[in-house]
Amino acid sequence: MFKTCFKHVFHLEICIVSPLVVLVRRLESPIKTENLTKIYKIGRKEIRAVDRVNLEVPKGSIFGLLGRNGAGKSTLIHILMGTVLPTSGRGVVLGYDTVKESLKIRENVGFMPEGLGFYEDLTAEQNLMAIARLIGLKKPKERIGECLKLVGLWEYRQRKYGEMSTGMKQRLGIAQALLKEPELLVLDEPTSGVDPDGAREFRKLIQMLNKQGRTIFISTHLLYEIGPLFTHIAVMKQGKIVVQGSVSELKEKLMMSQSFVYEVELSKWSHVIVDRIRSLNDVDEVIIDGEKLLVVCSKPLAPTLLSLIKGYGVESFRLVEPTLEDIFREFSG
């Protein structure tokens, strides 16, 4: 029998953990926090490393936790993994409380910390075997082989960790996170120090793992390397989440709050049409960029612009959407 109470916890009236409750919460959101806070006291000074964070990670998403160095990302991740206790608030990961059930979280989540901690003199296979024995994995050799093949390291399984490239080391880190066949991966700054080729291979790997049904939570400050992967993001600044949501929603929100920029390419380009565009109401600026024009408007003007330029050989016409970098700069300050 399940014991219940009527205290609301994340919109659920059942608050004593049971298999049914865990299943319901997992289906709802793999990671969810409520006013999560971590305060460090240094003498009389208080530092809020994590400040009343309310976070919700959709199931099946590739979720980016973005923020500059020192924003509080790693502290938040360690609270979620149960290795750092919060000062107040609550976090639930895969249906488990981060304080009361931290061991269950570490048993069920594939975690790749920023500092990997592998043995330099052991091979890739030996390092994974040491971890597999530590966590009590059944049939470790078979599973290790599967993980090495999955991340593209099977042919390098006998290579010592100290002789691997940074990209290979990061892939080995993901291999160890996959040993328990987790439905949730948490990766802390996984592309630090990785060259462009390594970052490209990492993106392919993450996309493949996500297509297999895993939710993937990644913290980073290096958007150009893995930004295109994210379906959802949260931007962290000075311990607070300043914005979160799907990438498409946040781009639309940013576009509505700022100028509209249209990119126009004409086969019959001339200064006459540029002057005519500049004379339109709500056109703030026209920038000549090689063979293209960038028309900056305070309001949507697509129909008006298309009508004006139709006799000048329109080669292309598009609304320039904000990038993930634009969102990050806008909200991270």
KANOR-V907753 format. One record per residue. N is the residue number from 1. RES is the residue in one small letter. PSI is psi in whole degrees, 0 to 359 (NA if undefined). OMEGA is omega in radians with two decimals (NA if undefined). NEAR is the number of other C-alpha atoms within 12 Angstrom. Layout:
N/RES/PSI/OMEGA/NEAR + N/RES/PSI/OMEGA/NEAR
This chain:
1/m/145/3.12/8 + 2/f/131/3.02/12 + 3/k/142/-3.13/14 + 4/t/163/2.97/17 + 5/c/178/-3.04/13 + 6/f/20/3.07/12 + 7/k/129/-3.09/12 + 8/h/125/3.06/12 + 9/v/108/-3.10/24 + 10/f/43/3.05/27 + 11/h/17/3.07/16 + 12/l/136/3.14/20 + 13/e/339/3.09/17 + 14/i/124/-3.04/22 + 15/c/350/3.03/26 + 16/i/125/-2.96/23 + 17/v/130/3.03/26 + 18/s/166/3.09/17 + 19/p/323/-3.13/18 + 20/l/316/3.14/19 + 21/v/316/3.12/27 + 22/v/316/3.13/26 + 23/l/315/-3.13/17 + 24/v/315/-3.11/22 + 25/r/322/3.13/33 + 26/r/318/3.14/28 + 27/l/329/-3.09/21 + 28/e/307/-3.09/23 + 29/s/126/-3.13/30 + 30/p/329/3.11/40 + 31/i/129/3.10/42 + 32/k/135/3.12/34 + 33/t/157/-3.14/35 + 34/e/107/3.12/27 + 35/n/38/-3.09/25 + 36/l/128/-3.04/36 + 37/t/139/3.01/33 + 38/k/119/-3.14/34 + 39/i/128/3.02/25 + 40/y/134/3.12/21 + 41/k/123/3.08/12 + 42/i/100/-3.02/9 + 43/g/236/3.10/7 + 44/r/356/-3.07/7 + 45/k/139/3.06/9 + 46/e/132/3.08/14 + 47/i/119/3.12/20 + 48/r/91/-3.14/27 + 49/a/324/3.04/33 + 50/v/125/-2.94/40 + 51/d/98/3.05/33 + 52/r/56/-3.08/28 + 53/v/125/3.00/39 + 54/n/111/-3.01/30 + 55/l/141/3.07/41 + 56/e/121/-3.10/35 + 57/v/115/-3.12/39 + 58/p/143/3.09/32 + 59/k/135/3.11/28 + 60/g/3/-3.11/28 + 61/s/161/2.83/35 + 62/i/104/-2.93/39 + 63/f/125/3.11/42 + 64/g/122/2.99/44 + 65/l/107/-2.99/49 + 66/l/145/3.09/45 + 67/g/155/3.12/39 + 68/r/166/3.08/25 + 69/n/133/-3.13/22 + 70/g/5/-3.12/22 + 71/a/341/-3.13/31 + 72/g/8/-3.06/37 + 73/k/310/-3.08/40 + 74/s/322/3.09/36 + 75/t/316/3.11/37 + 76/l/317/3.14/49 + 77/i/318/-3.14/42 + 78/h/329/3.01/32 + 79/i/316/3.13/39 + 80/l/325/3.14/48 + 81/m/357/3.08/41 + 82/g/13/3.12/29 + 83/t/349/3.02/22 + 84/v/132/-3.14/25 + 85/l/136/3.07/28 + 86/p/155/3.03/34 + 87/t/322/3.10/26 + 88/s/174/-3.10/22 + 89/g/185/-3.05/27 + 90/r/145/3.04/33 + 91/g/143/3.09/45 + 92/v/127/3.13/40 + 93/v/121/-3.08/49 + 94/l/33/3.12/43 + 95/g/359/-3.10/39 + 96/y/138/3.10/38 + 97/d/133/-3.04/36 + 98/t/340/3.12/35 + 99/v/307/-3.03/27 + 100/k/335/-3.05/23 + 101/e/40/-3.07/26 + 102/s/326/3.13/26 + 103/l/319/3.10/19 + 104/k/322/3.11/22 + 105/i/312/-3.11/35 + 106/r/334/3.09/30 + 107/e/333/-2.98/29 + 108/n/346/-3.11/28 + 109/v/137/3.01/38 + 110/g/110/-3.01/34 + 111/f/130/3.04/39 + 112/m/103/-3.12/37 + 113/p/167/-3.13/33 + 114/e/317/3.05/27 + 115/g/110/-2.94/19 + 116/l/321/3.04/28 + 117/g/26/3.07/20 + 118/f/161/3.10/28 + 119/y/125/-3.06/24 + 120/e/323/-3.03/17 + 121/d/357/3.09/17 + 122/l/151/3.09/21 + 123/t/171/3.09/27 + 124/a/314/-3.11/41 + 125/e/318/-3.13/36 + 126/q/320/3.10/28 + 127/n/315/3.14/34 + 128/l/325/3.11/41 + 129/m/320/3.12/31 + 130/a/318/3.12/22 + 131/i/318/-3.13/30 + 132/a/319/3.12/28 + 133/r/323/-3.13/20 + 134/l/322/-3.11/16 + 135/i/3/3.08/20 + 136/g/37/-3.10/14 + 137/l/133/3.08/22 + 138/k/142/-3.10/17 + 139/k/58/-3.02/16 + 140/p/321/-3.08/25 + 141/k/318/3.14/22 + 142/e/314/-3.11/17 + 143/r/321/3.11/27 + 144/i/317/3.09/36 + 145/g/317/3.12/30 + 146/e/315/-3.09/24 + 147/c/320/3.12/34 + 148/l/321/3.09/35 + 149/k/321/-3.10/23 + 150/l/322/-3.10/28 + 151/v/5/3.08/37 + 152/g/29/-3.13/26 + 153/l/9/-3.06/35 + 154/w/316/-3.10/23 + 155/e/349/3.11/16 + 156/y/18/-3.02/24 + 157/r/336/-3.14/32 + 158/q/5/3.12/21 + 159/r/136/3.12/24 + 160/k/146/-3.10/24 + 161/y/320/-3.12/31 + 162/g/345/-3.13/19 + 163/e/3/-3.10/19 + 164/m/154/3.00/25 + 165/s/165/3.13/20 + 166/t/319/3.13/25 + 167/g/319/3.11/30 + 168/m/321/3.11/35 + 169/k/319/3.13/41 + 170/q/321/3.10/41 + 171/r/325/3.06/41 + 172/l/324/3.07/46 + 173/g/320/3.10/40 + 174/i/323/3.11/46 + 175/a/317/3.13/44 + 176/q/328/3.10/47 + 177/a/336/-3.11/40 + 178/l/354/-3.05/39 + 179/l/322/-3.07/42 + 180/k/10/-3.10/33 + 181/e/55/-3.05/27 + 182/p/154/3.02/29 + 183/e/346/3.13/34 + 184/l/127/3.03/42 + 185/l/134/3.07/48 + 186/v/116/-3.04/47 + 187/l/120/-3.09/42 + 188/d/113/3.14/39 + 189/e/58/-3.00/36 + 190/p/346/-3.09/43 + 191/t/15/3.12/39 + 192/s/124/3.09/29 + 193/g/3/-3.11/21 + 194/v/137/3.13/26 + 195/d/170/-3.08/19 + 196/p/321/3.11/18 + 197/d/318/3.11/17 + 198/g/321/3.11/26 + 199/a/322/3.12/30 + 200/r/316/3.11/22 + 201/e/323/3.11/25 + 202/f/316/3.14/37 + 203/r/316/3.12/32 + 204/k/318/-3.13/22 + 205/l/315/-3.13/30 + 206/i/318/3.11/39 + 207/q/319/3.13/25 + 208/m/315/-3.13/19 + 209/l/324/3.11/32 + 210/n/320/3.12/26 + 211/k/338/3.08/17 + 212/q/0/3.04/18 + 213/g/6/-3.11/19 + 214/r/144/2.92/28 + 215/t/135/-3.08/38 + 216/i/122/-3.09/46 + 217/f/118/-3.03/48 + 218/i/129/2.99/45 + 219/s/139/-3.14/43 + 220/t/159/2.94/39 + 221/h/7/-3.09/35 + 222/l/82/-3.02/29 + 223/l/324/-3.04/32 + 224/y/338/-3.10/24 + 225/e/316/-3.04/28 + 226/i/4/3.14/37 + 227/g/318/-3.11/33 + 228/p/344/-3.13/26 + 229/l/329/-2.87/32 + 230/f/134/2.97/36 + 231/t/330/-3.14/32 + 232/h/152/3.10/35 + 233/i/161/2.88/44 + 234/a/136/3.11/41 + 235/v/126/-3.10/43 + 236/m/135/3.14/41 + 237/k/123/3.13/31 + 238/q/45/3.06/29 + 239/g/352/-3.10/36 + 240/k/150/2.94/33 + 241/i/114/-3.06/35 + 242/v/338/3.06/28 + 243/v/148/3.05/32 + 244/q/157/3.13/34 + 245/g/186/3.08/29 + 246/s/150/-3.12/26 + 247/v/319/-3.12/32 + 248/s/319/3.12/21 + 249/e/319/-3.11/21 + 250/l/325/3.05/29 + 251/k/316/3.14/29 + 252/e/318/3.13/23 + 253/k/317/-3.13/23 + 254/l/321/-3.14/25 + 255/m/321/-3.13/28 + 256/m/334/-3.10/18 + 257/s/350/-3.11/17 + 258/q/196/-3.14/22 + 259/s/155/3.01/26 + 260/f/128/-3.10/31 + 261/v/123/3.11/31 + 262/y/134/3.07/36 + 263/e/123/-3.05/29 + 264/v/131/3.05/37 + 265/e/124/-3.07/28 + 266/l/142/3.07/27 + 267/s/338/-3.14/18 + 268/k/51/-3.08/19 + 269/w/138/3.05/24 + 270/s/163/3.12/20 + 271/h/340/3.11/16 + 272/v/312/-3.12/14 + 273/i/327/3.09/30 + 274/v/315/3.13/28 + 275/d/323/3.13/20 + 276/r/321/3.10/20 + 277/i/317/-3.13/32 + 278/r/333/-3.10/24 + 279/s/350/-3.12/18 + 280/l/144/2.98/22 + 281/n/145/3.09/17 + 282/d/6/2.97/22 + 283/v/116/-3.08/28 + 284/d/327/-3.04/23 + 285/e/147/2.99/24 + 286/v/120/-3.09/27 + 287/i/127/3.08/23 + 288/i/116/-3.09/23 + 289/d/85/-3.08/13 + 290/g/239/3.12/12 + 291/e/3/-3.09/18 + 292/k/156/3.02/24 + 293/l/137/2.99/35 + 294/l/116/-3.08/31 + 295/v/115/-3.10/39 + 296/v/121/-3.05/31 + 297/c/150/3.08/32 + 298/s/345/3.11/21 + 299/k/161/3.06/24 + 300/p/126/-3.08/26 + 301/l/22/-3.05/26 + 302/a/308/-3.12/27 + 303/p/319/-3.13/15 + 304/t/315/-3.13/19 + 305/l/315/-3.13/36 + 306/l/321/3.11/27 + 307/s/322/-3.09/17 + 308/l/323/-3.00/24 + 309/i/3/-3.00/29 + 310/k/335/3.14/22 + 311/g/7/-3.06/16 + 312/y/20/3.08/22 + 313/g/71/-3.10/19 + 314/v/114/3.09/24 + 315/e/319/3.10/20 + 316/s/152/3.14/21 + 317/f/122/3.14/25 + 318/r/153/3.02/23 + 319/l/125/-3.13/26 + 320/v/116/-3.13/25 + 321/e/151/3.02/25 + 322/p/149/3.09/27 + 323/t/172/3.07/24 + 324/l/325/3.09/37 + 325/e/323/3.09/28 + 326/d/316/3.12/25 + 327/i/314/-3.11/36 + 328/f/313/3.14/35 + 329/r/321/-3.11/22 + 330/e/319/-2.99/24 + 331/f/343/-3.13/25 + 332/s/347/3.09/28 + 333/g/NA/NA/16
